[in-house]
Amino acid sequence: MNTWLVRNRVVIGVVAMVLVIAAGVVYVVATVRDQNADATKPGAPVQSGLTFVDNGSGQNLVSKLDATGARTAGSMKCLRVYTAGGTTVCLRMGVPGAYEAAVSDSTGKELRTVPLPGTPSRARVSASGKIVSWTVFVTGDSYLSPGGFSTRTGVLDLRTGALTESLETFATSIEGVPDKRPNENYWGVTVAADDNTFYATLGSGNTTWLVKGDLTAKTMATVRQSAECPSLSPDQTRVAYKKRGGRLGTWQLYVLDLASGKETELPGSDGVDDQAAWLDAKNLAYAKVQTGGAPTIFESAADGTGQPRQLVAGASSPSPVT
């Protein structure tokens, strides 16, 4: 074979290999770049901004979504978080196998930590930042059905330092009758502007109730059946909660007008398992688990109009930036 032809074939082969390798490098770089872009992709704009737990990072970093939709990750790690009135409560793992509620001020200074008896579930701070509450699942229990699990709900008053380790110590009446049931659970506290009145969920047997309580008097009374994880509106006139509804019996969000008793279903909220947060007087944010097990934060109009709007993918535990 002609020597010149052989040499040229070799050169062409080497050049072809170099081009293939170069193309591969370009592809990999572009893919990594696109993946990184997706990881930091802005969410939907929110008028007041949003604080949340970034579950997509795998580190549960507390992050923020600003009014432009840009996401910023912080350094604090929480399983549940809520911020209001300059106070943040972070439910996190303390030592391995144990959880705690860490309360901090607007500068990030830790004010107090409280050991928790179980796995974090709900967290709330009153609008003033003075009352902090949380709910945990007692270790080893299940959350598959009412009455089939155990919860502990605590309340911390930052004004006095008083700690209520469990709402079970409060005197409760169910539909006007003093409560003497041996098995009951409380969860999902939301506190009114007076930092004394609150709403929560009472579960006993196969029934749940929305209860209204008094932190000073240490009393509670049922308001209505079939309501879980309440959230009081900024104007104190409505309560959002989830309850079983629809043809498949999934949880859906509803908003109750406290004066009229009118209940409004929020369309598209099927499958929600969260304590919704009021972004403002008209809109609610909440997390839903999507296909594949990843949570996503959505926004719904409180008057039941329109469909939910996705705010942040791979995120949970929303609270408005105040």
C-alpha positions as CSV (number, residue, x, y, z in Angstrom):
1,M,0.0,0.0,0.0
2,N,1.2,3.5,-0.8
3,T,3.1,4.9,2.2
4,W,1.7,8.4,1.7
5,L,-1.9,7.0,1.8
6,V,-1.2,5.0,5.0
7,R,0.2,8.1,6.7
8,N,-2.8,10.2,5.7
9,R,-5.2,7.5,6.9
10,V,-3.5,7.5,10.3
11,V,-3.6,11.3,10.5
12,I,-7.3,11.3,9.5
13,G,-8.0,8.6,12.2
14,V,-6.2,10.6,14.9
15,V,-8.0,13.8,13.9
16,A,-11.3,12.0,14.0
17,M,-10.6,10.6,17.5
18,V,-9.6,14.0,18.7
19,L,-12.8,15.5,17.4
20,V,-14.9,12.8,19.0
21,I,-13.1,13.3,22.4
22,A,-13.5,17.1,22.1
23,A,-17.2,16.7,21.3
24,G,-17.5,14.5,24.3
25,V,-15.8,17.1,26.6
26,V,-18.1,19.8,25.2
27,Y,-21.2,17.7,25.9
28,V,-20.1,16.9,29.4
29,V,-19.3,20.5,30.2
30,A,-22.6,21.6,28.7
31,T,-24.5,19.0,30.7
32,V,-22.9,19.9,34.0
33,R,-23.5,23.5,33.2
34,D,-27.2,22.9,32.5
35,Q,-27.6,20.7,35.6
36,N,-26.0,23.4,37.8
37,A,-28.3,26.0,36.1
38,D,-31.3,23.8,37.0
39,A,-30.1,23.4,40.6
40,T,-30.1,27.2,41.0
41,K,-33.0,28.0,38.7
42,P,-35.1,30.8,40.1
43,G,-38.6,29.9,41.4
44,A,-41.7,31.9,40.7
45,P,-41.7,35.5,42.0
46,V,-43.5,36.0,45.3
47,Q,-44.5,39.5,46.3
48,S,-43.2,39.4,49.9
49,G,-40.5,36.7,49.4
50,L,-40.4,33.2,50.9
51,T,-38.3,31.3,53.4
52,F,-38.2,27.5,53.0
53,V,-36.2,24.3,53.4
54,D,-34.4,23.3,50.3
55,N,-34.9,19.6,50.1
56,G,-33.4,19.3,46.6
57,S,-29.9,20.1,47.9
58,G,-30.0,17.0,50.1
59,Q,-28.8,19.1,53.0
60,N,-32.1,20.7,54.1
61,L,-30.6,24.2,53.9
62,V,-32.9,27.0,54.9
63,S,-33.2,29.2,51.8
64,K,-35.0,32.3,50.5
65,L,-36.9,33.2,47.4
66,D,-37.0,36.9,46.7
67,A,-39.5,39.0,44.9
68,T,-37.7,38.4,41.6
69,G,-37.8,34.6,42.0
70,A,-34.1,34.2,42.8
71,R,-33.2,31.5,45.3
72,T,-30.5,32.1,48.0
73,A,-29.3,29.3,50.2
74,G,-28.2,29.9,53.8
75,S,-26.1,27.8,56.1
76,M,-28.8,26.7,58.7
77,K,-30.0,23.1,58.3
78,C,-33.6,22.3,59.4
79,L,-36.2,19.7,58.9
80,R,-38.9,22.2,59.5
81,V,-38.5,26.0,59.8
82,Y,-40.8,29.0,60.3
83,T,-39.9,32.7,60.5
84,A,-42.1,35.6,61.7
85,G,-41.7,38.9,63.6
86,G,-37.9,38.6,63.6
87,T,-38.0,35.1,65.2
88,T,-37.1,31.8,63.6
89,V,-37.8,28.3,64.9
90,C,-35.7,25.5,63.4
91,L,-36.6,21.9,64.1
92,R,-33.4,20.0,63.6
93,M,-31.4,17.0,64.6
94,G,-29.3,17.8,67.7
95,V,-27.2,14.8,68.5
96,P,-27.6,11.7,66.3
97,G,-31.0,10.2,66.9
98,A,-32.3,13.2,68.9
99,Y,-34.1,16.3,67.7
100,E,-34.4,19.9,69.1
101,A,-36.2,23.2,68.5
102,A,-33.7,26.0,68.1
103,V,-35.1,29.5,68.4
104,S,-33.1,32.5,67.0
105,D,-33.6,36.2,66.6
106,S,-33.3,38.3,63.4
107,T,-29.5,38.5,63.8
108,G,-29.2,34.7,63.9
109,K,-28.4,34.6,67.6
110,E,-29.7,31.5,69.2
111,L,-32.1,32.4,72.1
112,R,-33.0,28.9,73.3
113,T,-33.0,25.2,72.3
114,V,-35.6,22.8,73.5
115,P,-35.2,19.0,73.3
116,L,-38.0,17.3,71.2
117,P,-39.4,13.9,72.1
118,G,-39.9,12.8,68.5
119,T,-39.6,13.5,64.7
120,P,-40.3,17.1,63.6
121,S,-43.7,17.7,61.9
122,R,-44.9,21.2,62.2
123,A,-43.4,24.6,63.3
124,R,-44.9,28.0,63.8
125,V,-44.1,31.5,65.1
126,S,-46.8,34.1,65.9
127,A,-46.8,37.3,63.9
128,S,-45.2,39.2,66.7
129,G,-42.4,36.7,67.0
130,K,-43.2,36.1,70.7
131,I,-44.9,32.7,70.6
132,V,-43.2,29.7,69.2
133,S,-44.9,26.3,68.7
134,W,-44.0,22.9,67.2
135,T,-45.4,19.4,66.7
136,V,-43.5,16.2,66.6
137,F,-44.4,12.6,65.9
138,V,-43.6,10.4,68.9
139,T,-40.8,8.0,67.9
140,G,-42.1,4.6,66.5
141,D,-45.7,5.7,65.9
142,S,-47.4,6.0,62.6
143,Y,-49.3,8.8,60.8
144,L,-51.4,6.6,58.6
145,S,-54.8,7.2,60.3
146,P,-56.3,9.4,63.0
147,G,-55.9,7.6,66.3
148,G,-53.2,5.5,64.9
149,F,-50.3,7.8,65.8
150,S,-49.1,10.0,68.7
151,T,-48.0,13.6,68.6
152,R,-46.6,16.1,71.1
153,T,-47.2,19.8,70.6
154,G,-45.2,22.3,72.6
155,V,-45.5,26.1,73.0
156,L,-42.7,28.5,74.1
157,D,-43.5,32.1,75.2
158,L,-40.4,34.2,74.6
159,R,-41.8,37.0,76.7
160,T,-41.7,35.0,79.9
161,G,-39.7,32.0,78.9
162,A,-42.6,29.7,79.9
163,L,-42.6,26.4,78.1
164,T,-45.7,24.2,77.6
165,E,-44.3,20.8,76.7
166,S,-47.6,19.3,75.7
167,L,-51.1,20.7,75.0
168,E,-52.5,17.6,76.6
169,T,-52.1,19.4,79.9
170,F,-54.8,21.9,78.9
171,A,-58.5,21.5,80.0
172,T,-60.5,20.7,76.9
173,S,-64.2,20.4,76.1
174,I,-65.5,18.5,73.1
175,E,-68.8,19.9,71.7
176,G,-69.5,21.4,75.0
177,V,-68.7,18.4,77.1
178,P,-65.6,18.3,79.4
179,D,-63.1,16.0,77.7
180,K,-62.3,12.8,79.6
181,R,-61.0,10.7,76.6
182,P,-58.0,8.6,77.4
183,N,-56.5,8.7,73.9
184,E,-56.1,12.0,72.1
185,N,-53.5,14.0,70.1
186,Y,-53.0,17.7,69.3
187,W,-51.0,19.2,66.4
188,G,-50.6,22.2,64.2
189,V,-50.9,25.3,66.3
190,T,-51.6,28.8,64.9
191,V,-51.6,31.8,67.2
192,A,-53.7,35.0,66.9
193,A,-52.5,38.6,67.0
194,D,-53.1,38.8,70.8
195,D,-50.4,36.1,71.4
196,N,-52.9,34.3,73.5
197,T,-55.8,32.9,71.4
198,F,-54.8,29.9,69.3
199,Y,-56.2,27.3,67.0
200,A,-55.0,23.7,66.7
201,T,-56.1,20.2,65.8
202,L,-57.5,17.6,68.2
203,G,-57.6,14.0,67.1
204,S,-59.3,11.2,69.0
205,G,-60.4,7.8,67.6
206,N,-61.4,8.4,64.0
207,T,-62.4,12.0,64.5
208,T,-60.5,15.3,64.2
209,W,-61.7,18.7,65.4
210,L,-60.6,22.3,65.0
211,V,-60.1,23.6,68.5
212,K,-59.8,27.2,69.8
213,G,-57.6,27.7,72.8
214,D,-56.4,30.2,75.4
215,L,-52.7,30.0,76.4
216,T,-53.2,32.0,79.6
217,A,-56.2,30.0,80.9
218,K,-54.8,26.8,79.5
219,T,-58.2,25.8,78.0
220,M,-59.4,24.5,74.6
221,A,-62.9,24.0,73.1
222,T,-63.9,22.4,69.8
223,V,-65.1,24.6,66.9
224,R,-66.0,22.1,64.2
225,Q,-65.1,18.6,63.1
226,S,-62.9,17.4,60.3
227,A,-60.1,20.0,60.2
228,E,-56.4,19.5,60.5
229,C,-53.3,21.8,60.6
230,P,-55.0,25.2,60.9
231,S,-53.5,28.5,59.8
232,L,-55.1,31.8,60.9
233,S,-55.3,34.5,58.3
234,P,-53.5,37.8,58.9
235,D,-56.8,39.6,59.4
236,Q,-57.9,37.0,61.9
237,T,-61.2,36.3,60.1
238,R,-60.4,33.0,58.4
239,V,-58.7,29.7,59.1
240,A,-57.2,27.5,56.4
241,Y,-56.9,23.8,57.1
242,K,-56.7,20.5,55.4
243,K,-59.4,17.8,55.6
244,R,-60.4,14.7,53.8
245,G,-62.4,15.4,50.7
246,G,-63.0,14.5,47.0
247,R,-63.9,11.2,45.5
248,L,-60.7,9.5,46.6
249,G,-60.8,10.8,50.1
250,T,-57.4,12.7,49.8
251,W,-56.6,15.7,51.9
252,Q,-57.5,19.0,50.4
253,L,-57.2,22.6,51.6
254,Y,-60.2,24.6,52.7
255,V,-60.6,28.1,54.1
256,L,-63.2,28.7,56.8
257,D,-64.8,32.1,57.3
258,L,-65.1,32.2,61.1
259,A,-68.0,34.7,61.2
260,S,-70.3,33.0,58.7
261,G,-69.1,29.4,58.9
262,K,-68.7,29.3,55.1
263,E,-66.1,26.8,53.9
264,T,-64.3,27.3,50.6
265,E,-62.4,24.4,48.9
266,L,-59.1,25.3,47.2
267,P,-59.0,23.5,43.8
268,G,-55.9,21.6,42.8
269,S,-54.8,21.1,46.4
270,D,-55.5,17.3,46.5
271,G,-53.0,15.3,48.4
272,V,-51.7,18.2,50.5
273,D,-50.2,17.1,53.8
274,D,-48.9,20.4,55.2
275,Q,-49.8,23.3,57.5
276,A,-50.4,26.1,54.9
277,A,-48.9,29.5,55.4
278,W,-50.6,32.8,54.5
279,L,-48.3,34.7,52.2
280,D,-50.7,37.7,52.5
281,A,-54.4,38.3,53.0
282,K,-55.2,36.6,49.7
283,N,-52.8,33.8,49.1
284,L,-51.6,30.6,50.8
285,A,-48.4,28.6,50.3
286,Y,-48.1,24.9,51.1
287,A,-46.0,21.9,50.2
288,K,-47.2,18.8,48.3
289,V,-45.2,15.6,47.6
290,Q,-44.8,15.1,43.9
291,T,-44.3,11.9,41.9
292,G,-41.0,10.4,43.0
293,G,-41.3,11.6,46.5
294,A,-40.0,15.2,46.1
295,P,-41.9,18.0,47.8
296,T,-42.9,21.2,45.9
297,I,-44.2,24.4,47.3
298,F,-47.4,25.8,45.6
299,E,-49.4,28.9,46.0
300,S,-53.3,29.0,46.0
301,A,-55.7,31.9,46.1
302,A,-57.6,31.8,49.5
303,D,-60.9,32.6,47.8
304,G,-60.8,29.3,45.8
305,T,-60.4,30.9,42.4
306,G,-57.9,29.6,39.9
307,Q,-55.5,26.7,40.0
308,P,-52.3,26.4,42.2
309,R,-49.1,28.0,41.0
310,Q,-45.8,26.3,41.6
311,L,-43.4,28.4,43.6
312,V,-40.4,26.3,44.4
313,A,-39.5,22.7,43.4
314,G,-37.7,20.4,45.8
315,A,-38.7,22.5,48.8
316,S,-40.9,22.4,51.9
317,S,-41.8,24.3,55.0
318,P,-42.7,27.7,53.5
319,S,-43.1,30.9,55.5
320,P,-43.4,34.5,54.1
321,V,-40.6,36.9,54.6
322,T,-41.9,39.6,56.9
